[in-house]
Amino acid sequence: MLRFLKSALLLVGLVAVLSFGVHLYAGWRLRTALVEAGMSDRVATCMSKRMVKRLGILQLIKLQKLEGDKKTPGAWVRGVKAVNDSQAILVTTSSAALCKTGLAR
């Protein structure tokens, strides 16, 4: 019984670490993509934090497929519309607006 309990706790711990790690990695990749596209560090950091908190991992993977030169938040919003995910569009639009104006950090 004790051996089973240890195995179950180890499995739960591993799943928790992987889940947390995946979101950290997704946030880092998103922020890097925004900066490489030409956005300022402040806006890219703000947008990536908000988007990782509000979107699921599958939605973030869809956004990862966006390519091209998107130097402004508006260009990112137009690119996200191609993903055809209403929640991703809403989160990206609100994040771009709030982060660009400085209302969100």
N, C-alpha and C positions, 0 to 999 in steps of 0.2 A: 504494500500500500504506500509506504513512504517513498519507494522508488518511483512509482507512478506519479505521485504528487510532485516530486522533484522534476520529473520529465515534463509534466504539464506546466509547471512554473517556468521552466527553461524555455519551452515553446512559446508561452505567452510573452516572456521577456524578449525573445528573439523577434517576434512579430511586432512588438511595440518599437523596438530599436529600428527595424527595417522601415516601418511606417514613418517614423519621425525622420529617418535618414533620407527617404525618398523625397519628402517634402522639402527638406533643406537643399537637396541636390537640385530639385526642380526650380526652387527659388533662385539659386545661384545661376543656373543655366538661363533662366528668363532674364535676370538682371544683366548678365553678360551679353545676351543677344540684344537687349535694348541699348546698352552702352556701345556695342559694336556697330549698331545701326546709326549711331550719331546722337543719341539722346544724352542729356546731361546726367551726371552721376546722381544728383539729387532726385530728379524725376524718375530715373530708371529704378533706383532703390525703392522709392515710394510705391511706384506701380507694381513692382515685383512682390513686395510685401503684401499689398492689398490683394493682388490676384491669387497668390498662393493660399492666403487665408480663405478666400471665397470660392475658389474653383477646385474641383476634384482632380485627381492625378490624370485621369483619362482626358479631361478637358485641357489640361496643361500639355499633355503629349500632342493633342491636336494643334495647339498653338505653336508647338515647337516646329511644325512643318512650314510655318510662314517664312518666306524668303524674300529677298529684295532689300532695297535701300529705303528704310523707313526712319527718317530723321526726326520726325515730329510725332507727338502723340496722336494727332489726327490721321497721319499715315498708318499708324498701327491700328487705329479703329477701323479704317477702311480695309486693311488687310484681314482683320479678325472677322469682318462680315462675310468673307469667303469661306470661313469655317462652318457657317450655318448652325451656330449654337447660340440660341437667344440669351442664355445666362452668361456665356463668355463675352458676348457683345455688350451686354449691360454692365458687367463688371469692368471690362476694359474701358468702355466709354466713361463710366463714372470715375474710375481710377485715373484716367488720363486728365479729365477735367479737374478733379480735386488736387491731384499732384502738381499739375502745371500751374494752377493758381496759388498753390501753397496752403490750401485749406486742409490738406491731409499731409501727414509726414510719415 
